[in-house]
Amino acid sequence: MTQMEKFNKISKTVLNEIRGGASESANCKWAIVTCTHDTILAGLGTSDPGSACAYMRRVCKKN
């Protein structure tokens, strides 16, 4: 894989995160885990899952 091919692949991944639909990215996977974890803790009154879940909805949505 050439440097240009690597750049194009990385650029497409970042672009998907910016516009949404990056469900396979590492950031999205962590956002899903964090949102789920914080939602469970919110049931116990010890967490506010707002920011992690908002990030997940914005970044991980399917187009």
N, C-alpha and C positions, 0 to 999 in steps of 0.2 A: 504494500500500500504506500503510495507516494505521500509526500507532505501535503499536497493539495487535496488529495482524497481524504486524508485525516481531517484537514481543516473543514472541508465541506460536510463531513459526517458530524463533527462537533458542532458546527454552525447550525445544522438542521435540528440537532437535539436541543440546543439553546433556544432556537426559534420556536420549537414546539412548546417549550416551557413558558415562553413569554406569551404566546397566543392561546395556550391551553391545548390539551390533547396529548400531554407527555406522560401517559399512564405507565410507561415502561422505564422512566428515568429513575435514578437512585433518589433524587430529591422527592419525587412523587411518592415513591414507596415509603420513605421515611415520614412524609407528611400523613399518609394514610395510617401508618402505625401510631404516630403521635396523636392524631385526631381520635382514633379509636381508644387509645390509652387514656387521654384526657377526658373523653366522654364518659368512660367508666368511672374515673375518679370524680367527675362532676356529680355523678349519682350519689357519691358519698359526701359531697359538699366540700371537697378539697381541691378542686381545680376548675378553671374556666377554659373550656376548649375552643373558644372563639377564634383565636388567631391561627392555630394549627388547622382547624377545619376550614377557615376562610381561605388559607393558602392552598389547601388541598382542592377545594372547589374551583379556585381560579386556575391553578396550574394543571391539575389532573383531569379536567373535564374533557370529554370527547367532543370533537367538532362534528 
